[in-house]
């Protein structure tokens, strides 16, 4: 990969992992004591190391420990921490104005983001975009737009889905704990249908789609269904990648019955999989696309892009919000999209898969605890099971992720049963950093009984 890093101390210093204290170190421990007194326990952290700076695919904590970041803030810093173009765009906008509220006095960067995303989401039809603050807010807006456009009430989602932490999106999640435990009652008219999970169900795409559609028709009825929301590659559910033909079959059914079909690309979009959106890998052209996370390089921005006639169903004043499409975040998003285009970063997603997947498959051959390797591009995962079975093995995931953290690798977990290790590195990560991180994971796997 040709370097696009600025010639600064960050670029030259933060190139690999380095552990100089216990993890967490004394400064992180002191900060953690302050945090426990000021921040509720519901806001928990995977690894209580407090970050001082970051660049590319490496973060450094307040004690000087450096970690190879395989999580990118759960898929947010997709083109790398502190990318020079993104920082420059945000800095320039900060000097002009920070806020006006687009629905009062608009500005160009909001419009430009809408144009750029519409050009890159699947489908050649006319599209429009509303910008909001977070992924969950994008999902909420997508649901209300679909309800308005169809005049119908029901919402359908898939098993193992994750869509957010608001009242509606908690109802849409498959996994109750920790995201929804004790927080009900939740929004009604949300229905969960079987998904495609090739490792566990063994179904073809056509078979899995028939099962999903049968459930929707029997338990809801197409005439009452406003929207079907799917993650092309499920995120918190464990990077489940559907069987070939599954998503196009759902799309055909939805189109035939006037159901809005939406792709939640909040984790899988913006170049992460080697395409602009994961839907592209499956020949899937949803009516609506929800995006967030990687779109603005770390600043809060999200949105819904979809068919113009559906997006225009909402009356004037029906969409918006005080901070939605903030000009600083919008300027950063323009820089992210242009950076991916100009630097050919979609190819970097494919490079990462070409390096990381074989390395993970080598681990699978050596460690029978790895039941499945799956995903696309820089969105890969391994599912850990009791050897010789498909019984989930969450304790192994906890052990390996903890070992990795202690040895300079930030590794995320996932899965309905907590038995998946997921890999969401930034597109700036080098092959050397990837393979070094895998060597640490190998060591962690070797510690399992």
C-alpha positions in Angstrom: 0.0 0.0 0.0 1.4 3.4 -0.9 1.6 5.6 2.1 -0.8 8.5 2.3 0.2 9.5 5.9 1.4 13.0 6.7 5.0 13.6 7.6 4.3 14.3 11.3 5.4 12.7 14.5 2.1 10.8 14.6 2.7 9.3 11.2 6.3 8.3 11.9 5.9 7.2 15.5 2.6 5.3 15.6 3.6 2.4 13.3 3.3 -0.7 15.6 2.5 -2.1 19.0 4.5 -1.4 22.1 3.8 -2.3 25.7 5.8 -0.4 28.3 3.7 -0.9 31.4 1.1 -3.2 32.8 -2.1 -3.0 30.9 -3.9 -0.8 32.0 -1.0 1.3 33.2 -0.8 3.7 36.2 -2.1 6.7 34.4 -5.0 4.8 32.9 -5.8 3.3 36.3 -5.9 6.8 37.8 -8.2 8.0 35.0 -10.4 5.0 35.5 -10.9 5.9 39.2 -12.1 9.3 38.1 -14.3 7.7 35.5 -15.9 5.4 38.1 -16.9 8.3 40.2 -18.3 10.4 37.3 -19.6 8.0 34.6 -22.4 5.4 35.1 -21.4 1.8 35.0 -23.8 1.2 32.1 -21.2 3.0 29.9 -18.7 0.2 30.1 -15.4 -0.2 28.3 -13.9 -3.3 26.8 -10.3 -2.4 27.9 -9.9 0.5 30.3 -6.8 2.0 28.6 -7.2 5.8 28.1 -6.1 6.9 24.7 -3.9 10.0 24.2 -3.4 10.0 20.5 -3.9 7.8 17.4 -2.9 7.6 13.8 -3.5 5.1 11.0 -4.2 1.8 12.6 -2.4 2.4 15.9 -3.5 4.0 19.1 -1.4 5.1 22.0 -2.6 5.3 25.6 -1.7 7.8 28.3 1.0 5.5 29.6 2.7 5.2 26.2 1.4 1.8 25.4 0.7 1.3 21.7 -2.0 -1.0 20.3 -2.7 -2.2 16.8 -6.4 -1.3 16.4 -8.4 -4.0 14.8 -11.7 -2.4 15.7 -11.5 1.2 14.4 -14.0 2.4 17.0 -16.4 -0.3 15.8 -15.9 0.5 12.1 -15.7 4.3 12.4 -12.2 5.3 11.5 -12.3 3.3 8.3 -9.7 5.3 6.5 -7.5 5.5 9.5 -7.2 7.6 12.7 -6.4 11.3 12.1 -6.3 11.1 8.3 -4.7 14.3 7.2 -7.4 15.2 4.6 -10.2 14.7 7.1 -8.5 16.7 9.8 -7.7 19.5 7.4 -11.4 19.6 6.2 -12.8 19.7 9.7 -10.2 22.3 10.8 -11.1 24.6 7.9 -14.8 24.3 8.6 -14.2 25.1 12.3 -12.8 28.4 11.2 -15.8 29.3 9.1 -18.8 28.3 11.2 -19.8 25.5 13.5 -23.6 25.5 13.3 -26.5 27.2 11.7 -29.1 24.3 11.6 -29.7 23.1 8.0 -33.4 23.4 8.3 -33.1 27.1 9.2 -30.2 28.4 7.0 -28.7 25.6 4.9 -25.1 25.2 3.6 -23.4 23.4 0.7 -21.6 20.6 2.5 -24.9 18.9 3.6 -26.0 19.0 -0.1 -22.6 17.6 -1.2 -22.7 14.7 1.2 -26.2 13.9 -0.1 -25.0 13.9 -3.7 -21.9 11.9 -3.0 -23.7 9.1 -1.1 -26.5 8.9 -3.6 -24.0 8.3 -6.3 -22.4 5.4 -4.4 -25.4 3.6 -2.9 -26.7 0.6 -5.0 -29.3 1.3 -7.7 -29.4 3.7 -10.6 -32.8 5.2 -9.6 -33.2 8.9 -8.4 -32.3 9.2 -4.7 -32.4 11.7 -1.9 -30.7 11.8 1.5 -31.5 13.1 5.0 -28.5 13.5 7.4 -28.8 12.8 11.2 -26.4 12.2 14.1 -26.2 8.5 14.7 -26.9 5.1 13.2 -29.9 4.5 15.5 -31.3 7.8 14.5 -30.9 6.8 10.8 -32.8 3.6 11.5 -35.6 5.5 13.3 -35.9 7.9 10.4 -35.9 5.2 7.9 -38.8 3.4 9.7 -40.9 6.6 9.9 -40.3 7.4 6.2 -41.3 3.9 5.2 -44.4 4.1 7.3 -45.4 7.4 5.8 -44.7 6.2 2.3 -46.7 3.0 2.6 -49.4 3.9 5.1 -48.6 0.6 6.8 -47.5 0.0 10.4 -45.4 -3.1 10.8 -41.6 -3.4 10.9 -39.7 -6.6 10.2 -36.1 -7.4 11.1 -34.0 -10.5 11.0 -32.8 -12.8 13.7 -29.3 -11.9 15.2 -29.8 -8.3 14.1 -28.6 -5.2 15.9 -29.9 -1.7 15.0 -29.2 0.6 18.0 -30.1 1.6 21.6 -33.1 3.9 21.2 -36.6 2.6 22.2 -37.5 1.5 18.7 -34.1 0.1 17.8 -33.9 -1.8 21.0 -37.1 -3.5 20.0 -35.5 -4.3 16.6 -32.5 -5.9 18.2 -32.4 -9.7 18.5 -30.2 -9.9 21.5 -31.7 -8.4 24.7 -28.7 -8.3 27.0 -27.0 -5.9 27.5 -28.7 -3.6 25.0 -32.3 -3.8 26.1 -32.3 -5.6 29.4 -34.6 -3.9 31.8 -35.3 -0.9 29.6 -38.8 -1.8 28.3 -41.5 -1.6 27.4 -40.4 -1.2 23.8 -42.0 0.1 20.7 -44.6 -2.3 19.3 -45.3 -3.8 15.8 -41.7 -5.0 15.4 -41.3 -8.6 14.2 -38.3 -10.9 14.0 -37.9 -13.3 11.1 -35.4 -16.1 10.5 -32.2 -15.0 8.8 -29.6 -16.7 6.6 -26.8 -18.2 8.8 -25.0 -20.7 6.5 -22.6 -22.0 9.2 -25.5 -23.0 11.4 -28.6 -23.5 9.2 -26.9 -25.1 6.2 -29.5 -23.6 3.9 -29.0 -22.2 0.4 -29.9 -18.6 -0.3 -33.2 -19.7 -1.9 -34.1 -22.0 1.0 -33.3 -19.4 3.6 -35.2 -16.7 1.7 -38.3 -19.0 1.5 -38.1 -19.5 5.2 -37.9 -15.8 5.9 -40.7 -14.9 3.5 -42.9 -17.6 4.8 -42.5 -16.2 8.3 -43.3 -12.7 7.2 -46.4 -13.8 5.3 -47.7 -15.9 8.1 -46.9 -13.8 11.1 -47.4 -10.3 9.7 -48.9 -10.3 6.3 -47.4 -8.2 3.4 -50.3 -5.9 3.4 -49.5 -4.6 6.9 -45.7 -4.6 6.5 -44.2 -1.1 6.0 -40.5 -2.0 6.0 -38.1 -5.0 6.1 -34.7 -4.0 7.5 -31.7 -6.2 6.9 -28.0 -6.0 7.5 -26.2 -7.3 4.4 -23.5 -8.5 6.7 -24.7 -8.6 10.3 -22.5 -6.6 12.7 -23.1 -7.3 16.4 -24.8 -10.6 15.3 -21.3 -12.0 14.5 -20.6 -10.9 10.9 -23.0 -13.5 9.5 -22.8 -13.3 5.7 -25.9 -14.5 3.9 -25.9 -17.3 1.4 -25.8 -16.4 -2.3 -29.2 -15.3 -3.6 -30.7 -14.6 -0.2 -30.9 -10.8 -0.3 -32.0 -10.5 -4.0 -34.8 -13.0 -3.2 -36.0 -10.8 -0.3 -35.8 -7.7 -2.5 -37.9 -9.3 -5.2 -40.6 -10.3 -2.7 -40.6 -6.9 -1.1 -40.8 -5.1 -4.4 -43.7 -7.3 -5.5 -45.7 -6.6 -2.3 -45.0 -2.9 -1.9 -42.8 -3.4 1.1 -39.9 -1.0 1.6 -36.7 -3.0 1.9 -33.8 -1.2 3.7 -30.1 -2.1 4.1 -28.6 -1.2 7.5 -25.1 -0.5 6.3 -24.1 1.4 9.4 -21.2 -1.0 10.1 -20.7 -2.5 6.7 -20.8 0.6 4.5 -18.4 3.3 3.3 -15.8 1.1 1.6 -15.2 -1.4 4.5 -15.8 -4.5 2.4 -13.9 -3.5 -0.7 -17.1 -2.0 -2.2 -18.8 1.3 -1.3 -21.6 -0.7 0.4 -21.8 -4.4 1.2 -25.1 -4.7 -0.7 -23.0 -4.5 -3.9 -21.5 -7.9 -3.2 -24.8 -9.6 -3.3 -26.6 -7.9 -6.2 -28.9 -6.3 -3.7 -30.5 -2.9 -4.5 -32.5 -1.8 -1.4 -35.0 1.0 -1.4 -33.3 2.7 1.6 -29.7 2.6 2.9 -28.8 3.5 6.4 -25.2 4.7 6.9 -23.2 6.1 9.7 -19.9 5.1 11.5 -17.2 5.3 8.7 -18.8 8.2 6.8 -17.1 11.1 8.6 -13.8 9.7 9.9 -14.8 9.8 13.6 -17.1 12.8 13.7 -20.8 12.1 14.4 -22.8 11.9 11.2 -25.3 9.4 9.8 -28.1 9.4 7.3 -30.7 7.7 5.2 -30.4 7.6 1.4 -33.2 6.1 -0.7 -35.6 6.2 -3.6 -36.6 9.8 -4.1 -40.3 9.1 -4.2 -40.1 7.3 -0.8 -37.9 9.9 0.8 -40.3 12.7 -0.4 -43.2 11.0 1.4 -42.5 13.0 4.6 -44.1 16.4 4.8 -42.0 19.6 5.1 -40.7 19.7 8.7 -41.2 16.0 9.2 -37.5 15.3 9.0 -34.5 17.0 10.5 -33.0 17.7 13.9 -30.9 20.3 15.6 -27.4 18.8 14.9 -28.2 16.5 11.9 -25.7 17.2 9.1 -23.5 19.4 11.3 -21.3 21.4 9.0 -18.0 20.2 10.5 -19.0 16.6 10.3 -20.4 17.1 6.8 -17.1 18.6 5.7 -15.2 15.6 7.2 -17.6 13.3 5.3 -16.9 15.0 2.0 -13.2 14.5 2.7 -13.6 10.8 3.6 -15.6 10.0 0.4 -13.1 11.9 -1.8 -10.2 10.3 0.0 -11.6 6.8 -0.6 -12.1 7.7 -4.3 -8.8 9.5 -4.9 -6.6 7.0 -3.1 -8.3 3.9 -4.4 -9.0 2.7 -0.9 -11.7 0.2 -2.0 -8.8 -1.9 -3.2 -7.3 -1.7 0.3 -10.4 -3.5 1.7 -9.7 -6.3 -0.8 -6.0 -6.3 0.1 -6.8 -6.7 3.7 -9.0 -9.7 3.0 -6.3 -11.2 0.8 -3.9 -11.0 3.8 -6.1 -11.6 6.7 -8.5 -14.4 5.6 -5.6 -16.8 4.8 -4.0 -16.0 8.1 -7.3 -16.7 9.9 -7.8 -19.9 7.9 -4.4 -21.0 9.0 -5.4 -20.5 12.6 -8.6 -22.5 11.9 -6.5 -25.4 10.7 -4.3 -25.3 13.8 -7.0 -24.6 16.4 -10.3 -26.7 16.2 -11.9 -24.2 18.4 -12.4 -22.0 15.3 -15.6 -23.3 13.7 -16.0 -20.7 11.0 -14.2 -17.9 9.2 -16.4 -15.5 7.4 -17.0 -12.0 6.1 -15.8 -9.8 3.3 -13.0 -7.2 2.9 -12.0 -5.5 6.1 -15.0 -7.0 7.9 -14.0 -10.6 8.9 -14.8 -12.8 11.8 -14.0 -16.2 13.4 -16.6 -18.0 15.4 -15.3 -20.0 18.4 -17.0 -23.3 19.3 -16.3 -26.2 21.6 -14.0 -28.4 19.4 -15.9 -31.1 17.5 -19.2 -29.3 17.9 -21.0 -26.1 17.0 -21.7 -25.3 20.7 -20.8 -21.6 21.2 -17.6 -21.1 23.3 -17.8 -17.5 24.7 -15.2 -18.1 27.4 -12.6 -18.7 24.7 -13.5 -15.4 23.1 -13.1 -13.6 26.4 -9.7 -15.3 27.0 -8.3 -14.5 23.6 -9.5 -10.9 23.5 -8.1 -10.2 27.0 -4.8 -11.8 26.0 -4.7 -9.6 22.8 -5.3 -6.4 24.8 -2.5 -7.3 27.2 -0.1 -7.7 24.3 -0.9 -4.7 22.2 -3.9 -5.7 20.0 -7.4 -4.2 20.3 -9.8 -6.9 19.3 -13.6 -6.7 19.3 -16.0 -9.5 20.2 -19.5 -10.1 18.8 -22.2 -12.7 18.2 -25.5 -13.6 19.7 -23.8 -16.0 22.1 -20.7 -13.8 22.5 -18.5 -16.4 20.7 -17.2 -14.4 17.8 -14.0 -12.4 17.3 -14.5 -9.7 14.7 -11.9 -7.9 12.7 -12.7 -4.3 11.6 -9.3 -2.7 10.9 -9.0 0.5 9.1 -8.0 0.5 5.4 -4.8 2.2 6.5 -3.5 -0.9 8.3 -0.4 -2.5 6.7 0.0 -6.2 6.0 2.8 -6.2 8.6 0.5 -4.8 11.3 -2.2 -7.4 10.4 0.1 -10.3 10.5 1.7 -9.1 13.8 -1.8 -8.9 15.3 -2.6 -12.4 14.1 0.6 -13.7 15.7 -0.7 -12.3 19.1 -4.1 -13.9 18.5 -2.3 -17.2 17.8 -0.6 -16.9 21.1 -3.9 -16.2 22.8 -5.5 -19.3 21.2 -2.6 -21.4 22.4 -3.4 -20.5 26.0 -6.9 -22.1 25.8 -7.2 -25.4 27.6 
